[in-house]
Amino acid sequence: DLLADLRQDAYRLGRPTYRNDFSADTARHSSAIGEVEFTNAILAPLRIADEWLGELALAGKPGGFSERDACCAAAFADLVAVGLQNGYREERLEASELLLQAVMQAANDAIICADETGTVFLWNVAAERMFGYRAAEVCGQPLDRIMPDRFRDAHRMGMERLRSTGQSRLV
């Protein structure tokens, strides 16, 4: 099969390969839209580093494919591979975030996260029970809002030390 040979060459060489000499009897290909006939094709491997993601295939160019077409196919294949890989990473990141949210909300202990300025950005259900504030009331507010007055100055000094030196002794 000429397409299989072309595919093997593209993967073996690690770059787009093309053929402009398919005969009418070997250039039939079944697709989702029916039987397609073509006399030429170019296949470009989709890969990131050593990870092979698939291939980009183009066929039926009037006049045939050229080295310039191979360069364009390689560039386009690189973009497609990055897009596919980014989509996969984004899906995995979203799944991880959902899992983290589920674990955090199911925890029996209060979980509170604040950024480097001391602003709360995460507050779980157990923190709501412990401190009596809903997440919507606390997120975006300074963390010292939930601290007893006697600890606020020490906390502010600790946050300032963290910002200026990078050293923390915060609990």
Solvent accessible surface area in square Angstrom, and as a share of the most:
residue,aa,sasa,rsa
1,D,130,0.68
2,L,37,0.19
3,L,37,0.18
4,A,36,0.28
5,D,67,0.34
6,L,2,0.01
7,R,97,0.36
8,Q,124,0.55
9,D,46,0.24
10,A,1,0.01
11,Y,65,0.25
12,R,172,0.63
13,L,79,0.39
14,G,15,0.14
15,R,122,0.45
16,P,10,0.06
17,T,15,0.09
18,Y,62,0.24
19,R,76,0.28
20,N,67,0.34
21,D,95,0.49
22,F,9,0.04
23,S,55,0.36
24,A,68,0.53
25,D,117,0.61
26,T,73,0.43
27,A,1,0.01
28,R,138,0.50
29,H,81,0.36
30,S,83,0.54
31,S,47,0.30
32,A,115,0.89
33,I,160,0.81
34,G,34,0.33
35,E,104,0.46
36,V,54,0.31
37,E,95,0.42
38,F,18,0.07
39,T,79,0.46
40,N,5,0.02
41,A,2,0.02
42,I,2,0.01
43,L,3,0.02
44,A,1,0.01
45,P,10,0.07
46,L,10,0.05
47,R,93,0.34
48,I,43,0.22
49,A,92,0.71
50,D,133,0.69
51,E,87,0.39
52,W,99,0.35
53,L,57,0.28
54,G,26,0.25
55,E,49,0.22
56,L,29,0.14
57,A,64,0.49
58,L,78,0.39
59,A,54,0.42
60,G,39,0.38
61,K,77,0.33
62,P,125,0.79
63,G,92,0.89
64,G,11,0.11
65,F,19,0.08
66,S,50,0.32
67,E,103,0.46
68,R,191,0.70
69,D,29,0.15
70,A,7,0.06
71,C,90,0.54
72,C,77,0.46
73,A,5,0.04
74,A,33,0.26
75,A,58,0.45
76,F,110,0.46
77,A,2,0.01
78,D,81,0.42
79,L,125,0.62
80,V,45,0.26
81,A,0,0.00
82,V,68,0.39
83,G,43,0.42
84,L,91,0.45
85,Q,19,0.09
86,N,77,0.39
87,G,32,0.30
88,Y,120,0.46
89,R,137,0.50
90,E,101,0.45
91,E,115,0.51
92,R,140,0.51
93,L,108,0.54
94,E,88,0.39
95,A,60,0.46
96,S,65,0.42
97,E,89,0.40
98,L,130,0.65
99,L,119,0.59
100,L,104,0.52
101,Q,82,0.37
102,A,62,0.48
103,V,90,0.52
104,M,8,0.03
105,Q,67,0.30
106,A,80,0.62
107,A,28,0.22
108,N,136,0.70
109,D,107,0.55
110,A,30,0.23
111,I,57,0.29
112,I,50,0.25
113,C,46,0.27
114,A,35,0.27
115,D,54,0.28
116,E,117,0.52
117,T,80,0.46
118,G,5,0.05
119,T,42,0.24
120,V,1,0.01
121,F,118,0.49
122,L,27,0.14
123,W,7,0.02
124,N,1,0.00
125,V,61,0.35
126,A,5,0.04
127,A,0,0.00
128,E,52,0.23
129,R,159,0.58
130,M,129,0.58
131,F,74,0.31
132,G,64,0.61
133,Y,67,0.26
134,R,152,0.55
135,A,29,0.23
136,A,82,0.63
137,E,75,0.33
138,V,1,0.00
139,C,49,0.29
140,G,51,0.49
141,Q,71,0.32
142,P,72,0.46
143,L,36,0.18
144,D,16,0.09
145,R,88,0.32
146,I,31,0.16
147,M,38,0.17
148,P,65,0.41
149,D,110,0.57
150,R,187,0.68
151,F,100,0.42
152,R,67,0.24
153,D,99,0.52
154,A,64,0.49
155,H,21,0.09
156,R,126,0.46
157,M,131,0.59
158,G,2,0.02
159,M,13,0.06
160,E,93,0.42
161,R,63,0.23
162,L,50,0.25
163,R,121,0.44
164,S,81,0.52
165,T,84,0.49
166,G,57,0.55
167,Q,123,0.55
168,S,60,0.39
169,R,183,0.67
170,L,66,0.33
171,V,198,1.14
